[in-house]
Amino acid sequence: MNRILQILSLSILIFLYSCDPDQNSNINQGPDTITIDSLKIHRKVLIIGIDGFRSDVMQESMTPFMFALQNKNSYYNVIHETEEITYSGPNWTSMLTGVNQNKHNVLDNSFENYNYNDYPPFFYYLNQANIGIQTSSIVNWTPINNYVLSDYSDYAPENSMNDLTVFENAKQILLEENPLDVDVLFLQFDELDGAGHSYGFSPTTEEYVNTANTIDSYASELYNIIENKRLKGEDWMFTIISDHGGEGTSHSDGSHPDVNRTIFFAEHPDIQFKADCCYFSNQADLAPTVFDFIGVSSSHFNNNTDGLTIIE
């Protein structure tokens, strides 16, 4: 509410924030212009990241919530395009920065030689908007926070936690607004990837399917929380995205079709999305989609992104 009053007090529809280079000495981008759409800035986003989700496990008997989500007002892509290098590091980084691996330079899971100075995660631009957007990242796979988001997020625990703890932390934030009243919440579940590496990435592998079913139940409960918030007047977009699929017990062969069986969902009761029959998303599309939905635009980001919004 304070943020809305702040924007309304400006008595304009668009607020332009020109960044002073001295304020951004760690970002080699020069001056940036952040544009805020006051008609959208009250919106909120939940991003559920599922590591190692092979999309042919999205069957009614295995992941019933995600299977049913296809019939909501949503965009969904079950052949969501991975980065050419199919390690987790490059793919999560592409989602969060909106640029491909040849720019952000994360080529494996070591995060050596990353280039966040030129291509920071989208949380950075939300901070630069300087209007109190609160962000959080709760992850099982700690390199996401340790290397990518910890410097830019209001709350990004760097300690290791299992998927259940990620889920419980997310519920606490969404239901109790503790430790913050979040506007953009990013989650990453990792145990499906572990099941794939141990037993096989396949809808015929019991351990993999059971883990997918558990994460599907987490997503279902979080979606119900978002639905209740919508009934109270909060405007949320609900998204699910995966970094890669898998073949056998590996996902190193980016040319294998099962490694590229990934997913991207975006759901909102009133938003018109691109037709899933005619547009096939890639990892860099997440960040511009979030920006489009919440009404934040950066000239630097727009000039460099490799992604497109999936919102019409």
N, C-alpha and C positions, 0 to 999 in steps of 0.2 A: 504494500500500500504506500509506504514512504517513497518508493521508487516512482510510482505512478504520479503521486503528488508533485514530486520533484520535476517530472517531465511536463506535467500540465502547467506548472508555474512558469515555465518558459514561454507559454502562450504561442508555441509554434508546433507544427506537425513534425518537422525534421530538425534534429539537433546535430550540428557538424562539430566534430572534435578533431582539431588539427594537432597532431602529436609534435611536440618539441623534440628535436633530435637528442637533446641532453637528457630527456626522460627515457630514452631508449638506447643508451649507449651500447647495450649488449646485443642489439638487433641491428644487423648491417642492412638496413632497408631505407634509410633516409626518412624524411617526413611522410606521415601517413594521414589519411583522412578517414575517420570513423563516422559513418552515418547511422543515425538511430531513427527507426520508424516508430513513433509513439503509439501507433495503433496496434503494433505487434509486440512491443517490448515486455509486456506483462506475461507473455507466454512462457511455458516451461517444457523441458525435454527430458525424457528418460531414455537412455541408451543401454541396452542389454547386449554385451559382447559375449559370444560363446566361442571359446577356442576349440578348433578342431571339429566343428559341426559339419558333417557331410549331409547334404540336403536330402538325399534319398532316404534318410531316417525320418523325414517329416511325413509320417504316415499316421492315420487316425489311431491305430493300435499302439503306436510307439510314443508319439508326441502329440496328443490330442488337442492341446491348446493351440499350438502353432499351426496344426492342420486346419483348425476351425478359423484361425485368424485370417486365412486366405479369403474368407467370405465377408470380412469386415470391409469398411471403406479404407482400403489400404493399397500401397504399392508393395509388391513382393517379387523377388527374383531368386530363383533356386539354382541359377548358374551365375551368381554374382562373381565378377571377375577378380581374381587374386593378382597380386604382383607377380612378376616373372620369377622372382626368387620367393619361394613359398614358405620361408621361415616365418615365425610369428612376429619377430622384430620389425621387418620391413612392412608387413601388412597392417599391424596395429598403428605403426607410425604414419602410414599413408592415410588411414582413416582419420587420425587425429590432427594431421597437418594439412590435409587436402592437396598434397602433392605426391607424385610418384617417387620411387626409390632413387632414380637418377638425380633428383634434386635434394631430398632429405638425406641421402647417402647412408641410410641404415640398410646394410646388406646382409646381416645375419643377426643372431641374438646377442652378440657382444656389444652392440651399439657403438663400436669404434668409429671415429671420424664422422659422427652425426653432424648435420648442419642445421641445427635449430636456430642459429643466429639469423640466417636468411629465411628459414621456413619454420617458424615456431608453431606449436599446436594451437588450435583455434581458441583454447582457453586464454591464451595470451591476448588476443584481440578483444575478448570480452572484458578483460581487466583494463585494457586501454580505453574502452568506452567510458569507464569511470562513472557508472550509474548504479553501482551496487548489485550487479548480477552475481549471485553466489553459485559457485561451482564445486563439485565434489567428484572424486574418482576413487572407487572402492574396487580393488582387484585382488585376485588370487596370485596372478603372475606378477611379482613385484617389479620387474624391470620397467613395466609401463609407467608406474609412478616414479620409480627411482631415476629413470633417465628422461622421461618425456613430460610428465605432468606435475611433478611435485613443486616446481618453481612457479607454476602458473595457477594452481588450484587452491581454493580456500581450505579444502580439507581433502588430503590425499595420503592416507596412511601408507607408510613404506614397509611395515612389518608384514611377514608372511601370514596368510590366513587361508583356510579352506573355503570351498564354495558355500557351505552352509553359513559360515561367518560373514561372507560377502552378502548373502541374502539377508541375514539378520541385521547387519549394519544398514543395508538399504531400507529395510522396513522401519528401523528406528528413525532414520532421517525423514522418510516420507510421512510417517504417522506422528512422530513426536517432535519433528523439526529440531532434532538433536544430533550432532552439535550445531547444526545450522539449518535455516529455512532455505532449502536448495532450489535453484532455478534450472540448472543443468546438472544431471546426475549420470555419470558414466560408470557402468559396472562391467567386470570381466570375470567370467566363470571359466575355470581351466581344467576341471577334472575330466571332462569329456575327451580332451586331448590326451590326458594321461591314460585313460581307458583305451583309446585308439592305439597309442604306442605300446601298451602292454598286451592287448588282446586282438587288436585289429579294428580299423576304421570301416565298419560295415554294418548294414541293417540286419545281417545274419549273425552278428556277434552279440551274445547275450549281455556281456558286461558293458559293451558300448551302448547298446540299446537301453539298458537299465539306467545308465548314467544320463543319457539324453532325456529319458522320461523324468528323472528327478529334476533336471534343470528346467524342463518344460513346466513342471509343477511350480517351480519358483517363479518363472515368467508369468504363469497364470495368476498367481496370488498378487504379484506386483501390478499386473494389469488391472485386477479388481480394485486395488488401492487407487490407481489412477482414475478408474471409472468413478469411484466415489468422490474423488477430488473434483472431477468434472461436474458432478451433480451439485457441488458446492460453489461452482462458478470459476474454478481454476481451468486454464486452457492448456492442456498437455498434449504433446505429440509422443507417441510410444514407438520405439524402434528396437529392432533386433538385428544384429549383424555378426558375421563370422569371419575369421581371418583366413581359414583354409579348410579343405576337407581332408581326405587321406586315402591311401591305397595300401593294403596290407597293414603293416605297423609303421608306416612312414608317410610323410607328406613332402619329401624332398624333390620329387619329380614333378615339376610344374607343368610338364606337357601331358601328364596323365589326366584324363577327364574326371576321375573321381577325386583328385586333389583339388580340382576347380569346382566341385559341387559344393558351393557355399551359399549363404543366404543373406538377404537384406530385406527387412520388413520396415515399413513406416506406416503407422496407422493414426488416423485422426477422423472424428465423425464428420467434419465439415470441409476438410481440405481436399482439393482435387489434385491427385497425383498423376504422374505420367503413366501411360498404359504399360502394364508389365509385359504385354505381348510384343511391344514395339520399342521399348527402351531397356537396355541391359546395363545395369549399374556396375561400377567398379569401386574399389576401396576409397578413392579420393572423393567420391560423391557425398560421403557422410558430412564432412565439415560444411560445404556450401549449402547442404540441405538444412542443417541446423541454423546457419546464419539466415537463410531465407525465411525460415519459420518464425524466428524470434525478432527479425527486423534489424539485424546488425550487419553493416556492410563496411568493409575495409578496402581502400583503394589498393593497398599493397597486396592484400590477399587476393583480390579479384584479378590483379595483373599477373599473378603467379600460379594460381591454382590449376591443377590438372583435372579437377572434378566439376560436375554440374549438379545443380539442385534437381531433385526428382519431383519437386512441387511444380505444378503447372503455373 
